[in-house]
Amino acid sequence: QVQLVESGGGLVQAGGSLRLSCAASGSICSINSMGWYRQAPGKQRELVAAMSISGSTNYLDSVKDRFTISRDNAKNTVYLQMNSLKPEDTAVYYCKFSCGWPKRADYWGQGTQVTASA
């Protein structure tokens, strides 16, 4: 079993920055992709940013040029740098690792609250 622990959320004023971290521990798996999702109250969870094992990335249109996903393989950690935060970015942010070996499985972090005040 892979455990994911997130950190870095908080309250910032609009225009501010935060960096989220998601550290993996536990069982070894072959990671196919890593991603950050968010869910605002009353809304569905949506993909914010993702990175494949090859390093290719994709972003939600509304966060392009403001958010950056990155990883540190040595630390088994994925990051989300969020700049120029807007009130509409307010949500609970979740990381997800998708593994292909020893079995296909998705693992989720516990979520961290990000609030950007107007």
Helices and strands as residue ranges (DSSP letters): E 2-7, E 10-13, E 18-26, E 30-39, E 46-52, E 57-59, G 61-63, E 67-72, G 73-75, E 77-82, G 87-89, E 91-101, E 105-108, E 112-117
